[in-house]
Amino acid sequence: MAAGLTKTQLVRHLAEKTEISNKTAAAFLEELADVAVKETKKNGVFVVPGLGRLVKAHRKARIGRNPQTGEPIQIKAKTVVKFRVAKAAKDAIAPKK
């Protein structure tokens, strides 16, 4: 499987497309990540229009199995973060046949 863009490549691409400096593009990317984390933590959801949304979800406690011994173990409840892809992005990447 081919590797995706590195952070440096992404910053360079954004800078070229928007005709700004690499430093400004990197600052924008960092700020977007910071806002996404803060808003998801505070409100439980952060939407990136056209791309998707970060959603904070609660996972209930459950019984699992130790894969080596098959012994049942208790898995604690916890909060997780999920990314839900927007329909427009999903259709553009993997169109229905």
N, C-alpha and C positions, 0 to 999 in steps of 0.2 A: 504494500500500500504506500502510495506517495505521501511524503510529509507535506504539511500545510505551510503557510507563511510563518516565518519567525516574527517576533515582535519588531525587530529592526526592519525587516522587509515590509511589514504592514505600515509602520511609521513612514518609511520612505515612499510607499505607494500613496498614502493619504496626503503627504506633503506635495507630491507631484500633481495629483488630481485636483487639489484645492489651491494650489499655488501659494503655499505657506512654507515656512521653514520646518526642518525636521524637528527642531526643538519645540516649536509650537504644536506640531502634530503629536509629538510624544506627550506633551503636557495635556492635550485634549484627551488622549487615550487614557492616561492615568486618572484624570478627573472623572471621566465617564465610568471607569471601574470603581472609583471611590464612591460616587453618587449611587451607583447600582447596589453596592454592598450596604451603604447606609440606609437607603430607601427600602430595600428588601428586609433589612433587620427591623426597621421602624414600622413599616406599613404591611409587611408580608408579601409585597409584590412590587416589581419594577418592570415597566414595559419599554422595550426598544422597538419603536414603530417599524413595521415591515420585517422584523427579524424574529421577535418572540418576547417572552416574559420570564423573569426569574421569580419563582414562587417559593415561599417558605411553607413547609408542610410538616405536620406532626405524624410520626410513625408510631403506632401502638406497640406495646410490649407483646412479645410472642415467644413461642417455643420453637427452637431451631434444633439442628443436629450437628454434632461434631463429625466432620467428614471422615476422620481417621478411625474413630471408635464407633460411630453410629449412636453414641449416647445423647439423649435429649439435653439441651441446655436452655436456660432462660435468657432471652435477648431483651435488654431494657428498652423502654420507650425513648425516643429521641426526636429532635428536630432536624430535618434535612432540607436541602435546597434543591429544587428541580428547575430545569429549563424547559419551557414549552415553546416549541417552534410555531411561529405564526403561519397561518394557512397560505398566505401569499408566498412566503419563503419555501414552504414545503412543496407547493405546486410548481415553483420555479426550478427547484432542485430535482425533484422526483415526480414529474407529471404523471397523472393517471393515464393508463392506456385505453 
